[in-house]
Amino acid sequence: MQSKVVINGFAARHYDELLDIFTLWWYPRFIKNALLRDTKIGIGEKVAELGVGNGRNARILSKKVGSAGKIIGFDISQDMLKRAREKCRGYDNIEIHEHDIRTPYPDDYRDYFDSALIVFVFHGFPDEEKKRILENLKMVMKPGGKFYVLDYQQVEFEKQNFLYRTFMQRLECPLAIEFLKYDIDTEFEKFGFKINHRELYFRGLIQLAEFVLEK
Ligand SMILES: C[S@@+](CC[C@H](N)C(=O)[O-])C[C@H]1O[C@@H](n2cnc3c(N)ncnc32)[C@H](O)[C@@H]1O
């Protein structure tokens, strides 16, 4: 099944700007509120961002973790990595690394992260790869660590309005539509990530789910 979650070229170099224009500047305000108001990421935390993109989320969270904290962003797209490094220059507590989140992280990160987040990335993987993402993340997170998934909320696709269905069919990948049926709470619990809180946005079509790792 085709995934659109790996982005290269023009769309990668201008990902943030294109998203702002496409959402008529609704997205920048939304993401700031979601990350600053609705996550419990705090001062001094070490945070992993899976699929860091242009680094927008890392920059938003930079102040929240302060100089004693650190945000480490992982991505595989060379264009995304280059842009993220440019945009995050001057943020001393952000690091950007090339890493495929489906594979094990370097040993230095074992039990290292207090929190992790994945923003509009998780839906783009087949179920087997989703399991690998969780398995590998679990190894680098501290027990009790928080994992935030900002993504589409599970809804009945056929019951949604024309605009939503057209967006999902035309602009998203079939995996995103599949994700609407994914039992996220049950699947995550198999890897020790227990649902703790869920914030819904945009008439319940988008979720920020907070999982706590028990290991
Ligand atoms: C839709 S973009 C979202 C970017 C960012 N999370 C944001 O909210 O601005 C998806 C990102 O996931 C990255 N990605 C896709 N597959 C990946 C993988 N296997 N490992 C690491 N990053 C991946 C892509 O390169 C891209 O930067």
The ligand as an SDF file (V2000), in Angstrom:
LIG
                    3D

 27 29  0  0  0  0  0  0  0  0999 V2000
    3.9600   14.6050    7.0790 C   0  0  0  0  0  0  0  0  0  0  0  0
    5.6400   14.9370    7.5380 S   0  0  0  0  0  0  0  0  0  0  0  0
    5.4310   15.5470    9.1840 C   0  0  0  0  0  0  0  0  0  0  0  0
    6.6290   16.2880    9.6820 C   0  0  0  0  0  0  0  0  0  0  0  0
    6.5610   16.7660   11.1440 C   0  0  0  0  0  0  0  0  0  0  0  0
    6.2080   15.6990   12.0360 N   0  0  0  0  0  0  0  0  0  0  0  0
    5.6130   17.9080   11.3050 C   0  0  0  0  0  0  0  0  0  0  0  0
    4.5630   17.7250   11.9500 O   0  0  0  0  0  0  0  0  0  0  0  0
    5.8950   19.0110   10.8430 O   0  0  0  0  0  0  0  0  0  0  0  0
    6.2400   13.2830    7.7830 C   0  0  0  0  0  0  0  0  0  0  0  0
    7.7130   13.1980    8.1630 C   0  0  0  0  0  0  0  0  0  0  0  0
    8.0520   11.8750    8.5580 O   0  0  0  0  0  0  0  0  0  0  0  0
    9.3010   11.5320    7.9910 C   0  0  0  0  0  0  0  0  0  0  0  0
    9.4250   10.0610    7.9090 N   0  0  0  0  0  0  0  0  0  0  0  0
    8.7230    9.2160    7.1240 C   0  0  0  0  0  0  0  0  0  0  0  0
    9.1190    7.9610    7.3090 N   0  0  0  0  0  0  0  0  0  0  0  0
   10.1030    7.9950    8.2390 C   0  0  0  0  0  0  0  0  0  0  0  0
   10.9190    7.0040    8.8510 C   0  0  0  0  0  0  0  0  0  0  0  0
   10.7840    5.7390    8.5360 N   0  0  0  0  0  0  0  0  0  0  0  0
   11.8320    7.3990    9.7610 N   0  0  0  0  0  0  0  0  0  0  0  0
   11.9870    8.7210   10.0750 C   0  0  0  0  0  0  0  0  0  0  0  0
   11.2380    9.7080    9.5340 N   0  0  0  0  0  0  0  0  0  0  0  0
   10.3040    9.3470    8.6190 C   0  0  0  0  0  0  0  0  0  0  0  0
    9.2500   12.2020    6.6300 C   0  0  0  0  0  0  0  0  0  0  0  0
   10.5000   12.3130    6.0310 O   0  0  0  0  0  0  0  0  0  0  0  0
    8.6250   13.5380    6.9950 C   0  0  0  0  0  0  0  0  0  0  0  0
    9.5830   14.4700    7.4160 O   0  0  0  0  0  0  0  0  0  0  0  0
  1  2  1  0
  2  3  1  0
  2 10  1  0
  3  4  1  0
  4  5  1  0
  5  6  1  0
  5  7  1  0
  7  8  2  0
  7  9  1  0
 10 11  1  0
 11 12  1  0
 11 26  1  0
 12 13  1  0
 13 14  1  0
 13 24  1  0
 14 15  1  0
 14 23  1  0
 15 16  2  0
 16 17  1  0
 17 18  1  0
 17 23  2  0
 18 19  1  0
 18 20  2  0
 20 21  1  0
 21 22  2  0
 22 23  1  0
 24 25  1  0
 24 26  1  0
 26 27  1  0
M  CHG  2   2   1   9  -1
M  END
$$$$
